[in-house]
Amino acid sequence: MLMTTKRKIAGIFRGAPIHWVGDGFRVSNYFPSGNDLGQRVSPFILMDYAPPHRFPPTESHQRGVGPHPHRGFETVTLAFEGSVAHHDSAGNAGVIGPGDVQWMTAASGVLHKEYHEREFARTGGNFHMMQLWVNLPKIHKMDEPRYQALTAQQMGHVELPDNSGHVRVIAGEYDGAKGPAKTFTPISMLDIRLNAGGEIPLAFPPHENTMLLVMQGEVEVNGQKAKVLDLVLFENQGEEIRVRARQEAHLLLLSGEPIHEPVVQYGPFVMNSEQEIRQAMYDFNAGKFGHLAD
């Protein structure tokens, strides 16, 4: 029998104060500006969390973010409440609602826009989202753009024993259930809901960077308390993680194999060198990312 050891906790972090992205996304940035965690969270390079917020109805205005470019990474948007519409210059379009995930690989370059879906905007309601940026290894940074519209029905699903709760598997695998997301490097992304007193055992290789965001409730993580809006980051030692809910809890677990390459970021471009950033700016200004109407 293989012996495993508990993962130590490197730290518990809070996000930056709430700010607006465009006029449709009210978010707290956990990294890179909220906390300078650098390679400690690779392959993830940005976490913008939009906690539940109620938007009033509107028919006269389209809330969101207009056309903007990306190169060198992937944007991953998770919808928990509310609906978001997407269009990009590669010809992809779609709407994600509760339980859905939009996984856009910008790679060599794309323009996209994101905004509240028209019917949701008309009726108003609770809006609860997460956007992650996932880095790409150098060998894939200039691939063709790709778009994955992952529906709630496609997610892997595991019911935890003893009425502890359930797990939705977006990427990677948990207890035999696999997520639908296709990733360039090994990534686990688990949407976990625990009932009060419920527990979940987890284990990841120590070389992976692993973190847990508490989106609702209060939990004990390997015996240490974490409350709502806490981001728990683990050391790269040990494998086992045990989470117990003190009250009903909603959690997002991220784990991934780090990309050991230089990271140079300038706004919406994430490359390996300053020269590549300059080339991205030149290509964008030259119209090589395509065109997208407002």
C-alpha positions in Angstrom: 0.0 0.0 0.0 1.3 3.4 -1.0 1.7 5.8 2.0 0.5 9.4 1.4 0.9 12.4 3.6 -1.2 15.5 4.2 -0.7 18.6 2.1 0.5 21.5 4.2 -1.2 24.9 3.7 1.1 27.6 2.4 -1.3 30.4 3.2 -4.9 31.7 3.1 -5.5 34.7 1.0 -8.2 37.2 0.3 -8.9 38.9 -3.0 -8.5 42.5 -3.9 -11.3 45.0 -3.2 -14.3 44.6 -5.6 -13.9 46.5 -8.9 -15.8 46.5 -12.2 -14.6 44.9 -15.4 -16.6 46.8 -18.0 -20.0 47.5 -16.5 -21.2 43.9 -16.2 -18.7 42.1 -14.1 -18.2 43.0 -10.4 -15.1 41.1 -9.4 -12.4 40.6 -6.8 -9.0 39.7 -8.3 -7.2 37.1 -6.2 -4.1 37.1 -8.5 -2.0 38.5 -10.0 -2.9 42.0 -8.6 -4.7 40.8 -5.5 -1.8 38.6 -4.4 1.6 38.3 -6.1 1.7 34.5 -6.2 3.6 34.1 -9.5 4.7 30.6 -10.3 3.0 29.3 -7.1 -0.3 29.1 -9.0 1.0 28.2 -12.5 -0.6 27.2 -14.9 -3.2 29.6 -13.6 -2.3 33.3 -14.1 -5.5 35.2 -13.2 -8.5 34.6 -10.9 -11.4 37.1 -11.1 -14.2 36.1 -8.8 -17.7 37.7 -9.2 -19.5 36.8 -5.9 -23.3 36.8 -6.1 -24.7 40.2 -7.0 -28.3 41.1 -8.0 -28.6 43.1 -11.2 -31.9 45.1 -11.9 -33.7 44.5 -15.1 -32.7 46.5 -18.2 -33.8 46.6 -21.8 -32.0 49.7 -22.9 -28.4 48.8 -22.1 -26.1 45.8 -22.8 -24.0 45.3 -19.7 -20.6 43.7 -20.2 -17.2 44.1 -21.9 -16.8 45.2 -25.5 -14.3 43.7 -28.1 -10.8 43.2 -26.7 -7.8 41.0 -27.6 -6.1 38.1 -26.0 -3.0 36.1 -27.0 -1.0 33.3 -25.4 -3.4 31.8 -22.9 -7.0 30.5 -22.3 -9.9 32.3 -20.6 -12.2 30.0 -18.6 -15.6 31.4 -17.5 -17.7 29.4 -15.0 -21.4 30.4 -14.6 -23.0 29.6 -11.3 -26.0 32.1 -11.5 -27.0 34.3 -14.4 -26.1 34.0 -18.1 -23.3 35.4 -20.3 -23.2 35.7 -24.0 -19.9 35.5 -26.0 -18.8 36.4 -29.5 -15.2 36.2 -30.9 -13.4 37.0 -34.1 -12.8 33.3 -34.9 -16.5 33.0 -35.5 -17.5 31.4 -32.2 -20.6 32.5 -30.3 -22.6 31.0 -27.4 -24.4 31.5 -24.1 -23.5 30.0 -20.8 -25.9 29.7 -18.0 -25.9 28.1 -14.5 -23.6 25.1 -14.5 -22.0 25.9 -17.9 -18.4 26.7 -18.6 -16.9 28.6 -21.5 -13.3 27.6 -22.3 -11.8 29.8 -24.9 -8.2 29.2 -26.1 -7.0 32.5 -27.4 -3.6 31.1 -28.4 -2.3 33.0 -31.5 -4.8 35.8 -31.0 -8.5 36.5 -30.9 -10.9 39.4 -30.2 -13.9 38.6 -28.1 -16.7 40.3 -26.2 -18.7 39.2 -23.2 -21.9 40.6 -22.0 -25.1 39.7 -20.0 -27.3 37.5 -22.1 -30.3 39.5 -23.4 -33.1 37.6 -21.6 -31.2 37.6 -18.3 -30.6 41.4 -18.7 -34.3 41.9 -19.4 -35.5 40.1 -16.3 -32.5 40.8 -14.0 -31.4 38.5 -11.2 -28.5 37.1 -9.3 -25.2 37.0 -11.2 -22.4 34.7 -9.9 -19.4 34.0 -12.0 -15.7 33.1 -12.1 -13.1 33.8 -14.7 -9.7 32.2 -14.8 -6.8 32.7 -17.2 -4.9 29.5 -17.9 -1.4 29.8 -19.3 -0.3 27.9 -22.4 3.2 26.4 -22.9 5.3 28.1 -25.4 4.8 25.3 -28.0 1.1 26.1 -28.0 1.0 29.9 -27.6 0.7 30.4 -31.4 -1.8 27.6 -32.1 -5.1 28.4 -33.8 -7.8 29.7 -31.4 -10.3 27.1 -30.0 -13.6 27.3 -28.2 -15.2 24.8 -25.9 -18.8 25.4 -24.9 -19.2 23.0 -21.9 -22.7 22.5 -20.7 -23.9 21.5 -17.2 -25.1 18.2 -18.6 -21.6 17.3 -19.8 -19.9 17.6 -16.5 -18.7 14.6 -14.6 -20.7 14.0 -11.4 -19.9 12.3 -8.2 -22.3 11.9 -5.2 -20.3 11.8 -2.0 -21.0 9.1 0.6 -23.0 9.7 3.8 -25.0 12.6 2.2 -21.8 14.7 2.3 -22.6 16.5 -1.0 -21.5 16.2 -4.6 -18.7 17.1 -7.0 -19.0 18.4 -10.6 -15.9 17.6 -12.6 -15.1 20.3 -15.2 -11.5 19.2 -16.0 -9.4 16.2 -14.8 -10.9 13.3 -12.9 -12.4 12.6 -9.5 -13.4 9.1 -8.2 -13.7 7.8 -11.8 -15.7 10.7 -13.2 -14.0 12.7 -15.9 -14.5 16.3 -16.9 -15.3 17.3 -20.5 -12.6 20.1 -20.8 -9.7 19.4 -23.1 -6.6 21.0 -21.6 -3.0 21.4 -22.9 -1.4 20.6 -19.6 -2.7 18.4 -16.7 -5.4 20.4 -14.9 -8.1 19.5 -12.3 -11.1 21.8 -11.8 -13.8 20.6 -9.4 -17.0 22.4 -8.4 -17.7 21.0 -4.9 -20.9 21.4 -2.8 -20.9 20.1 0.7 -23.7 19.7 3.2 -23.2 20.8 6.8 -20.9 18.2 8.4 -20.1 16.7 4.9 -16.5 15.7 4.1 -14.5 15.2 0.9 -11.1 13.5 0.5 -8.8 14.8 -2.2 -5.3 13.9 -3.4 -3.0 15.5 -5.9 0.6 14.9 -6.8 2.9 17.2 -4.7 4.5 18.8 -7.8 1.1 20.2 -8.8 0.0 23.6 -7.7 -3.2 23.2 -5.8 -5.7 25.8 -4.3 -9.2 25.9 -3.0 -11.6 28.9 -3.0 -14.4 29.0 -0.5 -17.4 30.6 -2.3 -20.0 29.9 0.4 -19.9 28.7 4.0 -17.1 27.7 6.3 -14.8 24.7 6.1 -11.9 22.9 7.8 -9.1 22.1 5.4 -6.7 19.6 6.9 -7.8 20.9 10.3 -7.4 24.6 9.5 -10.5 26.9 9.3 -11.3 28.7 6.0 -14.3 31.0 5.6 -16.2 32.4 2.7 -14.0 34.3 0.2 -10.8 32.6 1.5 -8.4 31.2 -1.1 -6.4 28.3 0.4 -3.0 27.7 -1.3 -1.2 24.4 -0.6 2.5 23.7 -0.3 4.2 21.4 -2.8 4.6 18.7 -0.2 2.3 15.8 0.6 -0.8 14.7 -1.3 -3.9 14.3 0.9 -6.4 17.1 1.4 -9.5 16.5 3.6 -12.2 19.2 3.6 -15.0 19.2 6.2 -17.9 21.6 6.0 -18.8 23.4 9.2 -21.9 24.7 7.4 -23.3 24.2 3.8 -20.4 25.1 1.6 -19.6 25.8 -2.1 -16.0 25.4 -3.2 -13.8 25.5 -6.3 -10.8 23.3 -6.3 -8.0 24.0 -8.8 -4.9 21.9 -9.4 -2.4 21.9 -12.2 1.0 21.0 -13.4 3.1 24.1 -13.4 4.6 25.4 -16.7 8.2 26.1 -16.0 8.7 28.8 -18.5 9.2 32.6 -18.3 5.9 34.6 -18.0 5.8 38.1 -19.5 2.4 39.7 -19.3 1.2 43.0 -20.7 -2.5 43.5 -20.3 -4.3 40.9 -22.4 -1.1 39.3 -23.8 0.8 36.6 -21.9 4.0 35.4 -23.6 7.5 34.3 -22.8 9.5 37.4 -23.7 9.2 41.1 -24.2 9.9 40.7 -27.9 6.8 38.4 -28.2 4.7 41.0 -26.3 5.8 43.7 -28.8 5.0 41.4 -31.7 1.5 40.8 -30.2 0.9 44.5 -30.0 2.1 45.0 -33.6 -0.1 42.1 -34.8 -3.2 43.5 -32.9 -2.7 47.0 -34.3 -2.2 45.5 -37.8 -5.6 43.8 -37.6 -4.2 40.2 -37.5 -6.5 39.2 -34.6 -9.5 39.6 -36.9 -12.4 41.9 -36.6 -15.4 42.0 -34.3 -18.2 44.6 -34.2 -19.3 46.3 -31.0 
